């Protein structure tokens, strides 16, 4: 589980750098300022959670159900949140907004919030 979290964290970090550079240079011509801002939000959240996955995987054993659940929430939440934003912004820039992706973003956000809630619970359980 530790290696999975490290692999996904490194992959998300790599992709965030690539997508961020792509957004800063190539997408300025085809995206509106609002679309570019949304795209950048997806990149930022992806990078934040890539770093978090790496920090957690190097500091926890990820052996308990709580620890594994937390990691799954961050991995799934980041994927659903950031990648749905990418899909929405790309489709909107082409004039074909993918309406089916609209509910996916908040679902990803829900998984991210749940991951943070589990992390908070982990700290409360460890230190009290």
N, CA, C and O atoms as CSV, one atom per row, in Angstrom:
chain,resi,resn,atom,element,x,y,z
A,1,UNK,N,N,0.817,-1.198,0.000
A,1,UNK,CA,C,0.000,0.000,0.000
A,1,UNK,C,C,0.859,1.259,0.000
A,1,UNK,O,O,0.519,2.260,-0.632
A,2,UNK,N,N,1.989,1.191,0.727
A,2,UNK,CA,C,2.881,2.352,0.773
A,2,UNK,C,C,3.404,2.661,-0.625
A,2,UNK,O,O,3.413,3.816,-1.050
A,3,UNK,N,N,3.842,1.618,-1.342
A,3,UNK,CA,C,4.368,1.834,-2.690
A,3,UNK,C,C,3.304,2.366,-3.638
A,3,UNK,O,O,3.600,3.191,-4.502
A,4,UNK,N,N,2.077,1.903,-3.487
A,4,UNK,CA,C,0.982,2.406,-4.319
A,4,UNK,C,C,0.768,3.895,-4.074
A,4,UNK,O,O,0.646,4.673,-5.020
A,5,UNK,N,N,0.721,4.287,-2.809
A,5,UNK,CA,C,0.523,5.700,-2.470
A,5,UNK,C,C,1.689,6.541,-2.991
A,5,UNK,O,O,1.481,7.649,-3.487
A,6,UNK,N,N,2.908,6.023,-2.880
A,6,UNK,CA,C,4.065,6.758,-3.381
A,6,UNK,C,C,4.029,6.866,-4.905
A,6,UNK,O,O,4.318,7.922,-5.467
A,7,UNK,N,N,3.674,5.769,-5.566
A,7,UNK,CA,C,3.590,5.776,-7.028
A,7,UNK,C,C,2.537,6.775,-7.505
A,7,UNK,O,O,2.805,7.598,-8.380
A,8,UNK,N,N,1.344,6.698,-6.927
A,8,UNK,CA,C,0.262,7.599,-7.340
A,8,UNK,C,C,0.615,9.045,-6.999
A,8,UNK,O,O,0.348,9.951,-7.789
A,9,UNK,N,N,1.209,9.266,-5.833
A,9,UNK,CA,C,1.631,10.615,-5.470
A,9,UNK,C,C,2.635,11.181,-6.460
A,9,UNK,O,O,2.519,12.331,-6.884
A,10,UNK,N,N,3.615,10.373,-6.827
A,10,UNK,CA,C,4.620,10.821,-7.796
A,10,UNK,C,C,3.985,11.044,-9.174
A,10,UNK,O,O,4.309,12.016,-9.855
A,11,UNK,N,N,3.085,10.147,-9.584
A,11,UNK,CA,C,2.404,10.293,-10.876
A,11,UNK,C,C,1.551,11.555,-10.897
A,11,UNK,O,O,1.603,12.326,-11.854
A,12,UNK,N,N,0.764,11.766,-9.842
A,12,UNK,CA,C,-0.064,12.975,-9.776
A,12,UNK,C,C,0.806,14.235,-9.791
A,12,UNK,O,O,0.450,15.224,-10.431
A,13,UNK,N,N,1.937,14.202,-9.093
A,13,UNK,CA,C,2.845,15.350,-9.090
A,13,UNK,C,C,3.408,15.620,-10.473
A,13,UNK,O,O,3.428,16.763,-10.930
A,14,UNK,N,N,3.864,14.571,-11.136
A,14,UNK,CA,C,4.397,14.703,-12.494
A,14,UNK,C,C,3.347,15.280,-13.432
A,14,UNK,O,O,3.617,16.222,-14.176
A,15,UNK,N,N,2.150,14.710,-13.392
A,15,UNK,CA,C,1.085,15.189,-14.272
A,15,UNK,C,C,0.671,16.614,-13.951
A,15,UNK,O,O,0.328,17.374,-14.856
A,16,UNK,N,N,0.695,16.988,-12.684
A,16,UNK,CA,C,0.354,18.371,-12.311
A,16,UNK,C,C,1.354,19.355,-12.910
A,16,UNK,O,O,0.965,20.428,-13.372
A,17,UNK,N,N,2.629,19.002,-12.908
A,17,UNK,CA,C,3.639,19.871,-13.515
A,17,UNK,C,C,3.418,19.980,-15.022
A,17,UNK,O,O,3.460,21.075,-15.584
A,18,UNK,N,N,3.183,18.840,-15.671
A,18,UNK,CA,C,2.960,18.836,-17.124
A,18,UNK,C,C,1.699,19.619,-17.478
A,18,UNK,O,O,1.711,20.466,-18.371
A,19,UNK,N,N,0.599,19.323,-16.757
A,19,UNK,CA,C,-0.660,20.017,-17.038
A,19,UNK,C,C,-0.552,21.510,-16.732
A,19,UNK,O,O,-1.099,22.337,-17.461
A,20,UNK,N,N,0.148,21.849,-15.664
A,20,UNK,CA,C,0.321,23.257,-15.312
A,20,UNK,C,C,1.083,24.019,-16.390
A,20,UNK,O,O,0.707,25.133,-16.755
A,21,UNK,N,N,2.144,23.420,-16.891
A,21,UNK,CA,C,2.916,24.058,-17.959
A,21,UNK,C,C,2.089,24.154,-19.240
A,21,UNK,O,O,2.114,25.170,-19.935
A,22,UNK,N,N,1.364,23.088,-19.538
A,22,UNK,CA,C,0.503,23.073,-20.714
A,22,UNK,C,C,-0.557,24.171,-20.604
A,22,UNK,O,O,-0.832,24.884,-21.569
A,23,UNK,N,N,-1.141,24.291,-19.419
A,23,UNK,CA,C,-2.155,25.317,-19.199
A,23,UNK,C,C,-1.596,26.723,-19.299
A,23,UNK,O,O,-2.246,27.616,-19.842
A,24,UNK,N,N,-0.397,26.923,-18.778
A,24,UNK,CA,C,0.202,28.251,-18.763
A,24,UNK,C,C,0.620,28.708,-20.159
A,24,UNK,O,O,0.687,29.907,-20.432
A,25,UNK,N,N,0.897,27.759,-21.030
A,25,UNK,CA,C,1.416,28.137,-22.343
A,25,UNK,C,C,0.447,27.836,-23.485
A,25,UNK,O,O,0.055,28.746,-24.215
A,26,UNK,N,N,0.065,26.598,-23.643
A,26,UNK,CA,C,-0.723,26.197,-24.813
A,26,UNK,C,C,-2.207,26.548,-24.706
A,26,UNK,O,O,-2.845,26.840,-25.718
A,27,UNK,N,N,-2.753,26.524,-23.515
A,27,UNK,CA,C,-4.201,26.700,-23.384
A,27,UNK,C,C,-4.646,28.154,-23.341
A,27,UNK,O,O,-5.836,28.433,-23.482
A,28,UNK,N,N,-3.730,29.075,-23.152
A,28,UNK,CA,C,-4.106,30.491,-23.080
A,28,UNK,C,C,-4.805,30.959,-24.355
A,28,UNK,O,O,-5.620,31.881,-24.328
A,29,UNK,N,N,-4.474,30.316,-25.461
A,29,UNK,CA,C,-5.043,30.727,-26.744
A,29,UNK,C,C,-6.453,30.191,-26.960
A,29,UNK,O,O,-7.265,30.824,-27.635
A,30,UNK,N,N,-6.743,29.023,-26.387
A,30,UNK,CA,C,-8.041,28.399,-26.663
A,30,UNK,C,C,-9.009,28.419,-25.482
A,30,UNK,O,O,-10.186,28.105,-25.657
A,31,UNK,N,N,-8.549,28.775,-24.294
A,31,UNK,CA,C,-9.403,28.813,-23.109
A,31,UNK,C,C,-9.757,30.249,-22.762
A,31,UNK,O,O,-8.950,31.162,-22.939
A,32,UNK,N,N,-10.968,30.436,-22.268
A,32,UNK,CA,C,-11.335,31.741,-21.708
A,32,UNK,C,C,-10.610,31.895,-20.371
A,32,UNK,O,O,-10.065,30.924,-19.846
A,33,UNK,N,N,-10.600,33.084,-19.830
A,33,UNK,CA,C,-9.926,33.292,-18.539
A,33,UNK,C,C,-10.596,32.475,-17.437
A,33,UNK,O,O,-9.920,31.991,-16.529
A,34,UNK,N,N,-11.909,32.320,-17.507
A,34,UNK,CA,C,-12.636,31.510,-16.514
A,34,UNK,C,C,-12.273,30.029,-16.643
A,34,UNK,O,O,-12.073,29.343,-15.641
A,35,UNK,N,N,-12.191,29.551,-17.869
A,35,UNK,CA,C,-11.811,28.154,-18.094
A,35,UNK,C,C,-10.376,27.907,-17.633
A,35,UNK,O,O,-10.085,26.876,-17.026
A,36,UNK,N,N,-9.492,28.838,-17.917
A,36,UNK,CA,C,-8.102,28.702,-17.499
A,36,UNK,C,C,-7.989,28.698,-15.977
A,36,UNK,O,O,-7.190,27.952,-15.411
A,37,UNK,N,N,-8.784,29.523,-15.325
A,37,UNK,CA,C,-8.787,29.562,-13.861
A,37,UNK,C,C,-9.288,28.231,-13.290
A,37,UNK,O,O,-8.726,27.732,-12.315
A,38,UNK,N,N,-10.325,27.658,-13.877
A,38,UNK,CA,C,-10.831,26.357,-13.438
A,38,UNK,C,C,-9.775,25.274,-13.644
A,38,UNK,O,O,-9.553,24.437,-12.768
A,39,UNK,N,N,-9.128,25.297,-14.804
A,39,UNK,CA,C,-8.082,24.327,-15.104
A,39,UNK,C,C,-6.961,24.429,-14.067
A,39,UNK,O,O,-6.476,23.411,-13.572
A,40,UNK,N,N,-6.556,25.647,-13.742
A,40,UNK,CA,C,-5.499,25.866,-12.748
A,40,UNK,C,C,-5.922,25.367,-11.368
A,40,UNK,O,O,-5.084,24.885,-10.606
A,41,UNK,N,N,-7.203,25.476,-11.035
A,41,UNK,CA,C,-7.703,24.946,-9.762
A,41,UNK,C,C,-7.515,23.431,-9.723
A,41,UNK,O,O,-7.086,22.882,-8.708
A,42,UNK,N,N,-7.832,22.765,-10.813
A,42,UNK,CA,C,-7.622,21.315,-10.882
A,42,UNK,C,C,-6.161,20.952,-10.699
A,42,UNK,O,O,-5.839,19.994,-9.997
A,43,UNK,N,N,-5.272,21.712,-11.329
A,43,UNK,CA,C,-3.827,21.456,-11.214
A,43,UNK,C,C,-3.360,21.672,-9.778
A,43,UNK,O,O,-2.605,20.861,-9.240
A,44,UNK,N,N,-3.806,22.762,-9.160
A,44,UNK,CA,C,-3.387,23.044,-7.774
A,44,UNK,C,C,-3.836,21.940,-6.818
A,44,UNK,O,O,-3.041,21.442,-6.021
A,45,UNK,N,N,-5.107,21.562,-6.900
A,45,UNK,CA,C,-5.601,20.513,-6.006
A,45,UNK,C,C,-4.886,19.190,-6.261
A,45,UNK,O,O,-4.618,18.432,-5.329
A,46,UNK,N,N,-4.581,18.920,-7.519
A,46,UNK,CA,C,-3.857,17.694,-7.840
A,46,UNK,C,C,-2.471,17.719,-7.202
A,46,UNK,O,O,-2.036,16.719,-6.632
A,47,UNK,N,N,-1.779,18.846,-7.291
A,47,UNK,CA,C,-0.432,18.930,-6.713
A,47,UNK,C,C,-0.484,18.875,-5.184
A,47,UNK,O,O,0.331,18.193,-4.561
A,48,UNK,N,N,-1.427,19.581,-4.582
A,48,UNK,CA,C,-1.540,19.530,-3.120
A,48,UNK,C,C,-1.691,18.089,-2.641
A,48,UNK,O,O,-1.053,17.672,-1.674
A,49,UNK,N,N,-2.535,17.345,-3.322
A,49,UNK,CA,C,-2.812,15.985,-2.865
A,49,UNK,C,C,-1.725,15.003,-3.283
A,49,UNK,O,O,-1.558,13.965,-2.642
A,50,UNK,N,N,-0.987,15.308,-4.343
A,50,UNK,CA,C,0.192,14.501,-4.687
A,50,UNK,C,C,1.219,14.601,-3.559
A,50,UNK,O,O,1.777,13.593,-3.128
A,51,UNK,N,N,1.458,15.807,-3.092
A,51,UNK,CA,C,2.407,16.017,-1.995
A,51,UNK,C,C,1.902,15.343,-0.729
A,51,UNK,O,O,2.669,14.697,-0.014
A,52,UNK,N,N,0.615,15.493,-0.452
A,52,UNK,CA,C,0.036,14.869,0.735
A,52,UNK,C,C,0.184,13.347,0.694
A,52,UNK,O,O,0.539,12.734,1.701
A,53,UNK,N,N,-0.085,12.732,-0.460
A,53,UNK,CA,C,0.074,11.284,-0.585
A,53,UNK,C,C,1.513,10.862,-0.298
A,53,UNK,O,O,1.745,9.859,0.377
A,54,UNK,N,N,2.467,11.618,-0.804
A,54,UNK,CA,C,3.870,11.284,-0.562
A,54,UNK,C,C,4.231,11.441,0.916
A,54,UNK,O,O,4.891,10.576,1.492
A,55,UNK,N,N,3.803,12.533,1.520
A,55,UNK,CA,C,4.102,12.764,2.942
A,55,UNK,C,C,3.494,11.657,3.798
A,55,UNK,O,O,4.166,11.105,4.669
A,56,UNK,N,N,2.237,11.335,3.553
A,56,UNK,CA,C,1.588,10.283,4.341
A,56,UNK,C,C,2.251,8.929,4.124
A,56,UNK,O,O,2.439,8.165,5.071
A,57,UNK,N,N,2.604,8.634,2.879
A,57,UNK,CA,C,3.183,7.316,2.595
A,57,UNK,C,C,4.577,7.159,3.182
A,57,UNK,O,O,5.011,6.037,3.442
A,58,UNK,N,N,5.284,8.259,3.396
A,58,UNK,CA,C,6.605,8.177,4.008
A,58,UNK,C,C,6.543,8.242,5.538
A,58,UNK,O,O,7.531,7.948,6.210
A,59,UNK,N,N,5.396,8.622,6.085
A,59,UNK,CA,C,5.287,8.785,7.533
A,59,UNK,C,C,4.359,7.792,8.223
A,59,UNK,O,O,4.418,7.641,9.443
A,60,UNK,N,N,3.516,7.122,7.474
A,60,UNK,CA,C,2.598,6.143,8.054
A,60,UNK,C,C,2.870,4.777,7.429
A,60,UNK,O,O,3.384,4.689,6.314
A,61,UNK,N,N,2.527,3.727,8.142
A,61,UNK,CA,C,2.703,2.373,7.607
A,61,UNK,C,C,1.601,1.997,6.612
A,61,UNK,O,O,1.764,1.084,5.803
A,62,UNK,N,N,0.487,2.711,6.687
A,62,UNK,CA,C,-0.681,2.448,5.838
A,62,UNK,C,C,-1.150,1.006,5.955
A,62,UNK,O,O,-1.506,0.367,4.965
A,63,UNK,N,N,-1.141,0.506,7.193
A,63,UNK,CA,C,-1.545,-0.872,7.455
A,63,UNK,C,C,-2.955,-0.977,8.017
A,63,UNK,O,O,-3.607,-2.010,7.863
A,64,UNK,N,N,-3.427,0.067,8.658
A,64,UNK,CA,C,-4.755,-0.005,9.264
A,64,UNK,C,C,-5.832,0.349,8.232
A,64,UNK,O,O,-5.553,0.968,7.205
A,65,UNK,N,N,-7.048,-0.055,8.528
A,65,UNK,CA,C,-8.176,0.265,7.655
A,65,UNK,C,C,-8.352,1.769,7.541
A,65,UNK,O,O,-8.648,2.282,6.461
A,66,UNK,N,N,-8.171,2.477,8.644
A,66,UNK,CA,C,-8.296,3.932,8.634
A,66,UNK,C,C,-7.264,4.560,7.704
A,66,UNK,O,O,-7.604,5.418,6.889
A,67,UNK,N,N,-6.024,4.143,7.818
A,67,UNK,CA,C,-4.959,4.709,6.976
A,67,UNK,C,C,-5.197,4.395,5.495
A,67,UNK,O,O,-5.036,5.265,4.639
A,68,UNK,N,N,-5.575,3.167,5.204
A,68,UNK,CA,C,-5.834,2.783,3.810
A,68,UNK,C,C,-7.044,3.534,3.246
A,68,UNK,O,O,-7.027,3.979,2.099
A,69,UNK,N,N,-8.075,3.668,4.050
A,69,UNK,CA,C,-9.275,4.390,3.609
A,69,UNK,C,C,-8.947,5.841,3.292
A,69,UNK,O,O,-9.434,6.403,2.310
A,70,UNK,N,N,-8.122,6.432,4.129
A,70,UNK,CA,C,-7.696,7.813,3.915
A,70,UNK,C,C,-6.990,7.951,2.567
A,70,UNK,O,O,-7.278,8.866,1.796
A,71,UNK,N,N,-6.061,7.032,2.292
A,71,UNK,CA,C,-5.305,7.078,1.037
A,71,UNK,C,C,-6.242,6.877,-0.150
A,71,UNK,O,O,-6.146,7.597,-1.144
A,72,UNK,N,N,-7.148,5.903,-0.056
A,72,UNK,CA,C,-8.097,5.669,-1.148
A,72,UNK,C,C,-8.948,6.912,-1.415
A,72,UNK,O,O,-9.209,7.250,-2.570
A,73,UNK,N,N,-9.376,7.587,-0.356
A,73,UNK,CA,C,-10.167,8.814,-0.523
A,73,UNK,C,C,-9.367,9.893,-1.251
A,73,UNK,O,O,-9.894,10.574,-2.130
A,74,UNK,N,N,-8.106,10.045,-0.887
A,74,UNK,CA,C,-7.277,11.066,-1.540
A,74,UNK,C,C,-6.984,10.703,-2.994
A,74,UNK,O,O,-7.014,11.574,-3.864
A,75,UNK,N,N,-6.706,9.444,-3.266
A,75,UNK,CA,C,-6.408,9.021,-4.642
A,75,UNK,C,C,-7.648,9.177,-5.518
A,75,UNK,O,O,-7.591,9.793,-6.582
A,76,UNK,N,N,-8.754,8.622,-5.070
A,76,UNK,CA,C,-9.989,8.681,-5.851
A,76,UNK,C,C,-10.515,10.115,-5.942
A,76,UNK,O,O,-10.921,10.567,-7.012
A,77,UNK,N,N,-10.505,10.820,-4.818
A,77,UNK,CA,C,-10.995,12.193,-4.804
A,77,UNK,C,C,-10.214,13.104,-5.736
A,77,UNK,O,O,-10.799,13.922,-6.447
A,78,UNK,N,N,-8.899,12.965,-5.733
A,78,UNK,CA,C,-8.065,13.784,-6.615
A,78,UNK,C,C,-8.370,13.469,-8.074
A,78,UNK,O,O,-8.504,14.370,-8.901
A,79,UNK,N,N,-8.476,12.187,-8.376
A,79,UNK,CA,C,-8.775,11.798,-9.756
A,79,UNK,C,C,-10.119,12.373,-10.202
A,79,UNK,O,O,-10.209,13.014,-11.249
A,80,UNK,N,N,-11.151,12.143,-9.410
A,80,UNK,CA,C,-12.485,12.609,-9.784
A,80,UNK,C,C,-12.552,14.131,-9.849
A,80,UNK,O,O,-13.130,14.686,-10.783
A,81,UNK,N,N,-11.973,14.800,-8.875
A,81,UNK,CA,C,-12.052,16.256,-8.813
A,81,UNK,C,C,-11.256,16.899,-9.942
A,81,UNK,O,O,-11.819,17.618,-10.767
A,82,UNK,N,N,-9.964,16.648,-9.981
A,82,UNK,CA,C,-9.108,17.349,-10.937
A,82,UNK,C,C,-9.379,16.932,-12.381
A,82,UNK,O,O,-9.490,17.782,-13.265
A,83,UNK,N,N,-9.485,15.637,-12.617
A,83,UNK,CA,C,-9.632,15.195,-13.993
A,83,UNK,C,C,-11.014,15.528,-14.565
A,83,UNK,O,O,-11.155,15.694,-15.776
A,84,UNK,N,N,-12.024,15.627,-13.711
A,84,UNK,CA,C,-13.327,16.078,-14.218
A,84,UNK,C,C,-13.268,17.556,-14.590
A,84,UNK,O,O,-13.905,17.980,-15.554
A,85,UNK,N,N,-12.512,18.335,-13.834
A,85,UNK,CA,C,-12.326,19.749,-14.196
A,85,UNK,C,C,-11.611,19.856,-15.537
A,85,UNK,O,O,-11.987,20.669,-16.382
A,86,UNK,N,N,-10.582,19.036,-15.733
A,86,UNK,CA,C,-9.877,19.059,-17.018
A,86,UNK,C,C,-10.840,18.721,-18.158
A,86,UNK,O,O,-10.841,19.391,-19.191
A,87,UNK,N,N,-11.651,17.692,-17.971
A,87,UNK,CA,C,-12.602,17.288,-19.008
A,87,UNK,C,C,-13.630,18.383,-19.270
A,87,UNK,O,O,-13.965,18.668,-20.419
A,88,UNK,N,N,-14.124,18.990,-18.204
A,88,UNK,CA,C,-15.118,20.060,-18.361
A,88,UNK,C,C,-14.544,21.266,-19.083
A,88,UNK,O,O,-15.202,21.842,-19.950
A,89,UNK,N,N,-13.329,21.652,-18.737
A,89,UNK,CA,C,-12.753,22.841,-19.379
A,89,UNK,C,C,-12.393,22.575,-20.837
A,89,UNK,O,O,-12.602,23.433,-21.695
A,90,UNK,N,N,-11.852,21.391,-21.121
A,90,UNK,CA,C,-11.537,21.071,-22.510
A,90,UNK,C,C,-12.790,20.992,-23.361
A,90,UNK,O,O,-12.824,21.528,-24.468
A,91,UNK,N,N,-13.817,20.329,-22.857
A,91,UNK,CA,C,-15.049,20.197,-23.635
A,91,UNK,C,C,-15.717,21.558,-23.824
A,91,UNK,O,O,-16.242,21.841,-24.901
A,92,UNK,N,N,-15.705,22.400,-22.794
A,92,UNK,CA,C,-16.312,23.726,-22.912
A,92,UNK,C,C,-15.562,24.584,-23.926
A,92,UNK,O,O,-16.172,25.373,-24.647
A,93,UNK,N,N,-14.236,24.430,-23.981
A,93,UNK,CA,C,-13.465,25.224,-24.937
A,93,UNK,C,C,-13.755,24.805,-26.380
A,93,UNK,O,O,-13.539,25.580,-27.312
A,94,UNK,N,N,-14.241,23.583,-26.556
A,94,UNK,CA,C,-14.604,23.087,-27.889
A,94,UNK,C,C,-16.089,23.314,-28.192
A,94,UNK,O,O,-16.573,22.946,-29.262
A,95,UNK,N,N,-16.806,23.922,-27.240
A,95,UNK,CA,C,-18.222,24.192,-27.429
A,95,UNK,C,C,-19.116,22.992,-27.191
A,95,UNK,O,O,-20.292,23.020,-27.554
A,96,UNK,N,N,-18.586,21.944,-26.592
A,96,UNK,CA,C,-19.358,20.728,-26.323
A,96,UNK,C,C,-19.216,20.343,-24.860
A,96,UNK,O,O,-18.539,19.368,-24.535
A,97,UNK,N,N,-19.842,21.094,-23.989
A,97,UNK,CA,C,-19.702,20.842,-22.563
A,97,UNK,C,C,-20.241,19.462,-22.191
A,97,UNK,O,O,-21.379,19.117,-22.510
A,98,UNK,N,N,-19.405,18.682,-21.514
A,98,UNK,CA,C,-19.790,17.347,-21.053
A,98,UNK,C,C,-20.599,17.466,-19.768
A,98,UNK,O,O,-20.031,17.492,-18.676
A,99,UNK,N,N,-21.885,17.536,-19.887
A,99,UNK,CA,C,-22.749,17.722,-18.716
A,99,UNK,C,C,-22.632,16.568,-17.721
A,99,UNK,O,O,-22.820,16.758,-16.519
A,100,UNK,N,N,-22.327,15.393,-18.216
A,100,UNK,CA,C,-22.217,14.225,-17.333
A,100,UNK,C,C,-21.076,14.379,-16.331
A,100,UNK,O,O,-21.101,13.761,-15.266
A,101,UNK,N,N,-20.085,15.190,-16.659
A,101,UNK,CA,C,-18.938,15.384,-15.777
A,101,UNK,C,C,-19.247,16.376,-14.647
A,101,UNK,O,O,-18.530,16.412,-13.647
A,102,UNK,N,N,-20.288,17.165,-14.793
A,102,UNK,CA,C,-20.630,18.169,-13.785
A,102,UNK,C,C,-20.755,17.622,-12.372
A,102,UNK,O,O,-20.169,18.189,-11.450
A,103,UNK,N,N,-21.501,16.532,-12.169
A,103,UNK,CA,C,-21.643,15.983,-10.821
A,103,UNK,C,C,-20.388,15.262,-10.309
A,103,UNK,O,O,-20.264,15.003,-9.112
A,104,UNK,N,N,-19.472,14.944,-11.207
A,104,UNK,CA,C,-18.273,14.213,-10.804
A,104,UNK,C,C,-17.346,15.086,-9.954
A,104,UNK,O,O,-16.736,14.603,-9.000
A,105,UNK,N,N,-17.243,16.355,-10.298
A,105,UNK,CA,C,-16.347,17.259,-9.561
A,105,UNK,C,C,-16.716,17.350,-8.080
A,105,UNK,O,O,-15.838,17.170,-7.236
A,106,UNK,N,N,-17.974,17.620,-7.725
A,106,UNK,CA,C,-18.310,17.658,-6.301
A,106,UNK,C,C,-18.160,16.306,-5.603
A,106,UNK,O,O,-17.857,16.250,-4.412
A,107,UNK,N,N,-18.373,15.217,-6.346
A,107,UNK,CA,C,-18.157,13.892,-5.764
A,107,UNK,C,C,-16.678,13.721,-5.410
A,107,UNK,O,O,-16.345,13.194,-4.348
A,108,UNK,N,N,-15.805,14.164,-6.296
A,108,UNK,CA,C,-14.373,14.142,-6.004
A,108,UNK,C,C,-14.044,15.005,-4.798
A,108,UNK,O,O,-13.248,14.616,-3.944
A,109,UNK,N,N,-14.661,16.177,-4.733
A,109,UNK,CA,C,-14.455,17.052,-3.582
A,109,UNK,C,C,-14.923,16.416,-2.289
A,109,UNK,O,O,-14.317,16.609,-1.235
A,110,UNK,N,N,-16.006,15.656,-2.373
A,110,UNK,CA,C,-16.520,14.943,-1.203
A,110,UNK,C,C,-15.518,13.898,-0.723
A,110,UNK,O,O,-15.277,13.773,0.478
A,111,UNK,N,N,-14.933,13.148,-1.654
A,111,UNK,CA,C,-13.915,12.172,-1.274
A,111,UNK,C,C,-12.688,12.854,-0.674
A,111,UNK,O,O,-12.099,12.345,0.280
A,112,UNK,N,N,-12.299,14.005,-1.227
A,112,UNK,CA,C,-11.162,14.739,-0.661
A,112,UNK,C,C,-11.477,15.203,0.759
A,112,UNK,O,O,-10.646,15.067,1.657
A,113,UNK,N,N,-12.672,15.748,0.961
A,113,UNK,CA,C,-13.067,16.195,2.301
A,113,UNK,C,C,-13.114,15.010,3.270
A,113,UNK,O,O,-12.710,15.133,4.426
A,114,UNK,N,N,-13.601,13.881,2.801
A,114,UNK,CA,C,-13.639,12.682,3.643
A,114,UNK,C,C,-12.219,12.234,4.003
A,114,UNK,O,O,-11.959,11.840,5.140
A,115,UNK,N,N,-11.320,12.296,3.049
A,115,UNK,CA,C,-9.918,11.956,3.328
A,115,UNK,C,C,-9.331,12.848,4.404
A,115,UNK,O,O,-8.648,12.367,5.308
A,116,UNK,N,N,-9.592,14.147,4.312
A,116,UNK,CA,C,-9.097,15.085,5.330
A,116,UNK,C,C,-9.769,14.827,6.674
A,116,UNK,O,O,-9.124,14.933,7.718
A,117,UNK,N,N,-11.055,14.491,6.660
A,117,UNK,CA,C,-11.752,14.174,7.914
A,117,UNK,C,C,-11.152,12.919,8.552
A,117,UNK,O,O,-10.983,12.862,9.770
A,118,UNK,N,N,-10.833,11.923,7.739
A,118,UNK,CA,C,-10.196,10.710,8.260
A,118,UNK,C,C,-8.805,11.006,8.808
A,118,UNK,O,O,-8.393,10.417,9.808
A,119,UNK,N,N,-8.083,11.914,8.161
A,119,UNK,CA,C,-6.769,12.308,8.662
A,119,UNK,C,C,-6.905,13.003,10.018
A,119,UNK,O,O,-6.129,12.738,10.936
A,120,UNK,N,N,-7.871,13.875,10.138
A,120,UNK,CA,C,-8.127,14.545,11.413
A,120,UNK,C,C,-8.495,13.524,12.482
A,120,UNK,O,O,-7.997,13.599,13.606
A,121,UNK,N,N,-9.355,12.577,12.148
A,121,UNK,CA,C,-9.728,11.515,13.082
A,121,UNK,C,C,-8.504,10.688,13.491
A,121,UNK,O,O,-8.358,10.319,14.656
A,122,UNK,N,N,-7.643,10.407,12.536
A,122,UNK,CA,C,-6.410,9.664,12.815
A,122,UNK,C,C,-5.580,10.396,13.875
A,122,UNK,O,O,-5.103,9.781,14.829
A,123,UNK,N,N,-5.412,11.699,13.704
A,123,UNK,CA,C,-4.626,12.471,14.667
A,123,UNK,C,C,-5.305,12.523,16.028
A,123,UNK,O,O,-4.635,12.434,17.057
A,124,UNK,N,N,-6.611,12.665,16.045
A,124,UNK,CA,C,-7.344,12.687,17.307
A,124,UNK,C,C,-7.176,11.335,18.018
A,124,UNK,O,O,-6.928,11.273,19.223
A,125,UNK,N,N,-7.318,10.266,17.241
A,125,UNK,CA,C,-7.194,8.921,17.809
A,125,UNK,C,C,-5.770,8.661,18.327
A,125,UNK,O,O,-5.601,8.016,19.362
A,126,UNK,N,N,-4.771,9.145,17.634
A,126,UNK,CA,C,-3.380,8.918,18.017
A,126,UNK,C,C,-2.944,9.708,19.243
A,126,UNK,O,O,-2.158,9.223,20.057
A,127,UNK,N,N,-3.459,10.926,19.370
A,127,UNK,CA,C,-2.935,11.818,20.387
A,127,UNK,C,C,-3.852,12.010,21.590
A,127,UNK,O,O,-3.490,12.728,22.522
A,128,UNK,N,N,-5.012,11.396,21.594
A,128,UNK,CA,C,-5.901,11.548,22.757
A,128,UNK,C,C,-6.063,10.214,23.444
A,128,UNK,O,O,-6.771,10.118,24.447
